[in-house]
Amino acid sequence: MVMLAGAGVQALAGGTGMLSVEDKKGVDATLDGFASAWNRHDMDAYGALLTDDCEWVNVVGAYWPNKTAVMKAHRAYHATMFKNVSQHEVSRSVGEISPGVAIAVVTFDVDDYTTPDGRRMTGIRDRITYILVKNEGRWLIRSGHNTTIDPVAVAHDPNNQR
């Protein structure tokens, strides 16, 4: 069982919540490589950091059940609406779920962009939850779920009240 509290991560039942120094470096390297590939729009490098059976829920709730679908969507969007867009990391929390399985919650500011239906998106902050697995000594992304943060709603989060 995993409980998420804000941007922090607590792992229960099987994990210590703490990765070894080596595993933390490996997870961070994968996350750094993933963000770099996104910002360079290098979808080959991006895809190389996903497991073949990865799943993804994008920012508007579309579900991509495998690497083929994840990459088809990312290639299409990076050729169009994200062509000149970068993400800028604001925060990162990483923890162990169980040996060889990690969770990361990463918050990004996203450059302004225009959606396929013509809406201009400005001042966007996204939070992505990743599940990573260690595969033959290498950390890969098994699952991602992207959410756009609603600053008005977050202001009323009881965890942010004093």
C-alpha positions, -999 to 999 in steps of 0.1 A, spaced: 0 0 0 13 35 -9 1 67 6 8 100 -10 7 131 12 11 163 -7 43 161 -27 58 138 0 58 100 -3 54 74 24 58 38 15 42 11 36 40 -27 36 72 -39 20 93 -8 15 114 13 38 104 44 19 141 51 14 161 40 -16 197 32 -13 221 60 -24 229 40 -56 192 34 -64 183 71 -57 210 81 -81 196 57 -107 161 69 -103 172 106 -105 192 98 -136 162 83 -153 140 113 -143 166 138 -154 170 119 -187 133 118 -192 129 156 -186 159 163 -209 145 142 -237 111 159 -233 127 194 -235 148 184 -265 118 167 -281 139 136 -286 112 110 -285 137 81 -292 155 90 -260 122 95 -242 109 61 -252 142 44 -242 133 53 -206 99 35 -206 92 -2 -200 76 -20 -229 45 -25 -208 42 11 -195 9 28 -190 2 65 -190 -27 88 -180 -21 122 -196 -30 156 -183 -66 156 -197 -73 120 -186 -65 101 -218 -53 66 -210 -25 50 -230 -22 13 -221 12 5 -236 45 19 -248 32 20 -285 3 42 -275 24 64 -252 50 70 -279 24 76 -306 8 104 -286 41 119 -274 55 119 -310 23 136 -323 22 162 -296 59 170 -297 56 175 -335 28 200 -329 17 218 -297 48 210 -277 73 216 -305 88 247 -289 77 240 -253 99 231 -223 92 219 -188 110 234 -158 113 212 -126 100 229 -94 102 200 -70 108 162 -68 100 136 -42 113 100 -45 107 70 -24 108 32 -24 76 12 -27 94 -21 -24 128 -34 -35 132 -26 -72 101 -4 -73 101 34 -67 76 62 -68 84 98 -78 63 129 -77 77 157 -99 63 192 -103 70 212 -134 62 246 -148 53 243 -184 60 269 -211 29 284 -227 14 265 -256 -17 262 -278 -39 230 -276 -51 213 -308 -85 229 -303 -70 264 -302 -70 271 -265 -39 291 -253 -25 275 -221 -5 299 -199 10 297 -165 6 259 -163 21 239 -135 19 201 -138 25 173 -113 35 139 -126 35 107 -105 59 81 -119 63 44 -109 97 32 -118 111 -3 -118 146 -16 -117 152 -38 -148 186 -54 -152 202 -27 -130 186 1 -149 156 22 -136 128 26 -162 94 43 -160 65 18 -158 37 42 -153 30 80 -154 1 101 -144 2 138 -153 -21 163 -136 -24 201 -141 -24 218 -107 -54 241 -101 -40 269 -80 -74 280 -68 -83 246 -55 -48 240 -40 -52 273 -20 -82 256 -3 -65 223 4 -69 217 42 -32 206 42 -22 241 32 -44 259 58 -28 274 89 
